[in-house]
Amino acid sequence: MSLKGIDISNHQKGIDLSKINCDFVIMKATEGKSYVDPSCDTFFQQALSLGKKLGIYHFANNSDNTAEQEAEWFITNTRGYIGKAIPILDWEDSGHTNDVAWALKWLQLVEEAYGCKPLIYMSESVVNANDWSSVANSNYGLWVAKYRDNNADYNYDMSNAGNKPSVKHWSFYAIWQWTSSGRLDGYNGNLDCDEFYGDTTAWDKYVENSTGAEEETKPSTVSGTTLELVERTMRGEFGDGKDRENALGDRYQEVQDLINYIATANANTLAEEVKAGKYRNGETRKVVLGSRYEEVQKIVNGSYTKTYTVKSGDTLSEIGQKLGVNWKDIASKNGISSPYTIYPGQILKV
């Protein structure tokens, strides 16, 4: 089980959270010892009224101030959020990310005030470049950032998220910030998108006086590619429901996402992926595609028509929508360039 969410600051001023599909919202509260994010409380109150799970973070300026100064500033300006949100330390002060003792002190002071253990946020590279054992062994959870690229990712589609972070010191991380170029319906701009490895109960345990670890998804004991694990799952090796979650551990979501994708994707899209070798051959392909195998294989074998005759009034986007394919792919396959002119009677390869 996992939750989908975003993290925001004044850079997203004006965002209407009621239009955003998310389970949780993490917002910037403070920075250093003198800055309060002017949008924080607006974000917080709206997210709270919408029933979202909440987190608030402090951006450390540890190169300029002491941990005591910055912890006091954060606590003073967020007292009204205690018991309602997970407190988080944002650890990315350029050139000064090796001061583990500073971070540990801030976490301890905030824990004392909040009555719960804060998380710490940092990139995969910063995690692995320093000895964070004192922080991890004190049960302060990790929110880790790792992006494959800066290309747009739409509506939590993690198919291009790349490899999951691999970190030292922590046996698991609570949250993965997997893109800074997320695009969600309801907001015209990039968003940081995150995945929390637990359910709403686990989130609440972080807010309470608990690490939340008991409800967390544990690291998987199974190995193999996502496709190999999907095949084993489709053969019934891992069972269903909670049994499957427990068996796959932190590999569960990636496996289930692919199973769900195959069950709902357009048949033509799946056929193109088959031809590209995504689902291998023979028995593996048959097992992985399951009930979709026959319809997809017919397309692969050429049983379905692969041309379309343009009618008066047609546009490429309408044709693509009608046939369930990307109109840009039709344009590319037929050598049609901007302004994408087509004419009645034209036979298009689709």
C-alpha positions in Angstrom: 0.0 0.0 0.0 1.3 3.5 -0.8 0.0 7.1 -0.9 0.5 9.6 -3.7 1.3 13.2 -2.8 3.0 16.5 -3.6 5.3 18.9 -1.8 4.9 22.6 -2.3 6.1 26.1 -1.2 5.4 29.7 -2.1 6.6 28.8 -5.7 3.1 27.2 -6.1 1.3 30.2 -4.6 -2.4 30.1 -5.8 -2.6 26.4 -6.3 -6.1 25.1 -5.6 -5.6 21.9 -3.7 -9.3 21.0 -4.1 -8.5 20.4 -7.8 -5.5 18.3 -7.2 -5.6 14.5 -6.9 -3.3 13.7 -4.0 -3.4 11.8 -0.7 -1.0 14.1 1.1 0.5 17.5 0.9 3.9 18.5 2.4 4.5 22.3 2.5 7.4 24.5 3.3 7.0 26.3 6.6 10.3 28.0 7.5 13.9 28.5 6.5 16.9 29.5 8.5 16.1 31.6 11.6 14.1 34.4 10.0 12.0 33.2 7.1 8.4 32.0 7.2 6.9 30.8 3.9 3.9 33.2 3.2 1.8 30.5 1.6 2.3 27.9 4.2 -0.8 28.5 6.4 -3.1 29.0 3.4 -1.9 25.6 2.0 -2.1 24.0 5.4 -5.7 25.1 6.2 -7.0 24.1 2.8 -5.3 20.7 2.8 -6.6 20.1 6.4 -10.2 21.0 5.4 -9.9 18.6 2.4 -8.8 15.7 4.7 -5.3 15.4 3.2 -2.5 13.9 5.2 -0.1 16.7 6.1 3.6 17.4 6.4 5.6 20.6 7.0 9.3 21.2 6.4 12.1 23.5 7.5 14.8 24.3 5.0 18.1 24.2 6.9 20.6 27.1 6.5 23.1 25.1 8.6 26.1 26.9 7.1 24.9 30.2 8.8 23.1 29.2 12.0 23.1 26.7 14.8 20.7 23.8 15.0 19.3 25.3 18.2 18.5 28.6 16.5 16.8 27.0 13.6 14.9 24.4 15.6 13.5 27.2 17.8 12.5 29.2 14.8 10.6 26.3 13.3 8.9 25.3 16.5 7.9 28.9 17.3 6.2 29.3 13.9 4.5 25.9 13.6 3.1 25.3 17.1 -0.4 25.3 15.7 0.5 22.3 13.5 1.7 20.0 16.2 -0.3 16.8 16.2 -1.6 17.5 12.7 1.4 17.1 10.5 4.8 15.3 10.2 7.7 17.7 10.9 10.5 17.4 8.4 14.0 18.7 8.0 15.0 19.7 4.4 18.7 19.0 4.3 20.2 20.5 1.1 22.3 23.6 2.1 24.7 23.6 -0.8 28.2 22.5 0.1 27.3 21.9 3.7 25.4 18.6 3.7 28.0 16.6 5.7 27.2 18.1 9.2 25.3 15.1 10.5 25.6 16.2 14.1 23.8 19.5 13.2 20.9 17.6 11.6 20.7 15.1 14.5 20.5 18.0 17.0 17.7 19.7 15.1 15.7 16.5 14.9 16.1 15.8 18.6 14.9 19.3 19.5 11.9 19.2 17.3 11.0 15.7 18.5 11.0 17.0 22.1 8.6 19.9 21.1 6.4 17.9 18.8 6.3 14.6 20.7 7.0 12.7 17.5 10.0 11.9 15.4 10.6 14.1 12.4 11.7 12.9 9.0 14.8 14.1 7.2 14.8 14.9 3.5 17.8 14.7 1.2 19.0 13.3 -2.1 20.2 9.8 -2.6 23.7 11.1 -3.2 23.8 13.0 0.1 22.5 10.0 2.0 25.3 7.8 0.6 28.1 10.3 0.9 27.9 10.6 4.7 27.6 8.4 7.8 24.0 8.9 8.8 24.0 5.9 11.2 23.4 8.1 14.3 20.3 9.5 12.7 18.9 6.2 11.3 19.6 4.4 14.5 17.7 7.0 16.4 14.6 6.1 14.3 14.3 9.3 12.3 12.7 8.3 9.0 14.0 9.2 5.6 12.4 11.1 2.7 14.7 10.6 -0.2 14.9 12.4 -3.6 16.0 10.7 -6.8 15.0 11.7 -10.4 15.7 9.8 -13.6 15.4 13.0 -15.7 13.6 16.3 -15.9 11.0 15.2 -18.4 7.3 15.8 -17.6 5.6 12.9 -15.7 1.8 13.0 -15.9 -0.7 12.1 -13.1 1.6 9.9 -11.1 2.6 7.8 -14.0 5.8 6.3 -12.7 6.6 4.3 -15.8 9.6 6.6 -16.5 10.6 7.1 -12.9 13.7 5.0 -13.3 15.3 2.9 -10.6 14.3 3.3 -7.0 16.8 4.9 -4.6 19.3 2.7 -3.0 20.4 4.1 0.4 22.8 3.2 3.2 22.0 3.2 6.9 18.3 3.0 6.6 16.6 -0.3 6.1 13.7 1.5 4.3 12.7 5.0 3.4 9.3 6.4 4.2 8.9 8.6 1.1 10.4 8.8 -2.4 10.4 12.1 -4.2 10.6 10.7 -7.7 10.1 13.7 -9.9 10.3 17.5 -9.8 8.5 17.7 -13.2 5.2 16.2 -12.2 2.2 17.4 -14.0 -1.3 16.9 -12.4 -4.7 17.8 -13.7 -5.8 21.0 -12.0 -2.5 22.8 -12.0 -0.6 24.3 -14.9 3.0 23.9 -13.9 5.6 21.5 -12.5 5.1 19.8 -9.2 7.3 17.7 -7.0 5.6 14.3 -6.8 6.1 11.8 -4.0 5.2 8.3 -2.9 4.8 7.3 0.7 5.3 3.6 1.4 2.5 3.0 3.9 -1.2 3.6 4.3 -3.0 6.4 6.1 -2.6 4.6 9.4 1.2 4.5 9.0 1.2 8.3 8.1 -0.8 9.0 11.3 1.8 7.0 13.3 4.5 9.4 12.2 2.4 12.3 13.4 1.8 10.6 16.7 4.6 9.5 19.1 5.7 6.6 16.8 8.1 5.9 14.0 5.4 4.4 11.9 7.7 1.5 11.1 5.3 -1.2 12.2 2.9 -0.3 9.3 5.6 0.3 6.7 6.2 -1.7 3.7 9.3 -3.8 4.4 12.1 -4.4 1.9 11.4 -7.2 -0.4 13.0 -10.6 0.0 12.3 -11.5 -3.6 14.6 -10.7 -6.5 14.2 -10.3 -10.3 13.0 -7.7 -12.8 9.5 -6.2 -12.6 8.4 -8.4 -15.5 9.7 -11.6 -13.9 7.9 -10.8 -10.7 4.7 -10.0 -12.6 4.9 -13.4 -14.3 5.4 -15.2 -11.0 2.5 -13.2 -9.6 0.2 -14.1 -12.5 1.1 -17.7 -11.9 -0.3 -17.4 -8.4 3.0 -17.7 -6.6 2.4 -14.7 -4.3 -1.3 -15.1 -3.7 -3.7 -12.1 -3.6 -4.5 -9.1 -1.5 -2.5 -8.7 1.7 -0.6 -12.0 1.1 0.7 -10.6 -2.1 1.7 -7.3 -0.4 3.6 -9.1 2.3 5.3 -11.5 -0.1 6.5 -8.7 -2.5 7.3 -6.1 0.2 8.5 -2.9 -1.3 8.4 -4.4 -4.8 4.6 -4.7 -4.5 3.7 -1.4 -6.0 5.9 -1.6 -9.1 4.6 -5.1 -9.8 0.9 -4.2 -9.2 1.3 -1.0 -11.3 2.4 -3.1 -14.3 -0.4 -5.6 -13.8 -2.9 -2.8 -13.6 -1.4 -1.1 -16.7 -1.7 -4.3 -18.7 -5.3 -4.8 -17.7 -6.4 -1.3 -18.8 -4.0 -0.2 -21.5 -5.1 0.2 -25.1 -4.6 -3.0 -27.1 -2.7 -1.2 -29.9 -0.3 0.2 -27.3 0.3 -3.2 -25.8 0.8 -4.6 -29.3 3.5 -2.0 -30.0 5.2 -2.8 -26.7 5.1 -6.5 -27.6 6.8 -5.8 -30.9 9.4 -3.8 -29.1 10.1 -6.9 -27.0 8.8 -5.5 -23.7 6.8 -8.7 -22.8 9.3 -11.3 -24.2 8.0 -14.3 -26.1 6.1 -17.6 -25.8 4.8 -18.7 -22.4 6.1 -15.6 -20.5 4.2 -13.2 -22.8 1.0 -15.4 -22.5 1.1 -15.4 -18.7 2.0 -11.7 -18.3 -0.7 -10.5 -20.7 -3.3 -12.9 -19.2 -6.8 -12.2 -20.5 -5.4 -9.5 -22.9 -3.1 -12.0 -24.7 -5.4 -13.0 -27.6 -6.6 -9.5 -28.6 -3.0 -8.2 -28.4 -1.5 -11.1 -30.3 -4.1 -10.7 -33.1 -2.9 -7.1 -33.6 0.8 -8.2 -33.5 0.0 -10.9 -36.1 -1.6 -8.4 -38.4 -5.2 -9.6 -38.1 -6.5 -6.1 -37.5 -6.4 -3.4 -40.2 -3.5 -1.1 -40.0 -4.7 1.7 -42.3 -7.3 4.4 -42.1 -8.8 6.4 -44.9 -9.2 10.1 -44.1 -12.7 11.5 -44.3 -13.8 15.1 -44.8 -13.4 17.1 -41.6 -11.0 14.6 -40.0 -8.1 15.8 -37.9 -5.1 13.8 -36.7 -6.0 14.2 -33.1 -9.6 12.9 -33.7 -8.3 10.0 -35.7 -5.8 9.1 -33.0 -8.5 9.3 -30.3 -10.9 7.1 -32.4 -8.2 4.5 -33.0 -6.7 4.6 -29.5 -3.2 5.7 -30.7 -1.1 8.8 -30.3 -1.8 11.2 -33.2 1.9 12.2 -33.2 2.8 8.5 -33.9 0.4 8.6 -36.9 2.0 11.8 -38.2 5.5 10.3 -37.7 4.7 7.0 -39.4 3.2 8.7 -42.4 5.8 11.5 -42.8 3.4 14.2 -41.9 5.1 17.3 -40.6 3.8 20.6 -39.2 1.1 21.9 -39.8 0.0 18.3 -39.9 -2.1 18.6 -43.1 -4.2 15.7 -44.2 -6.8 15.4 -47.0 -9.9 13.3 -47.7 -9.1 9.9 -49.2 -5.6 9.8 -47.9 -4.7 6.4 -46.6 -2.8 6.6 -43.3 -0.8 3.8 -41.7 -1.8 3.5 -38.1 
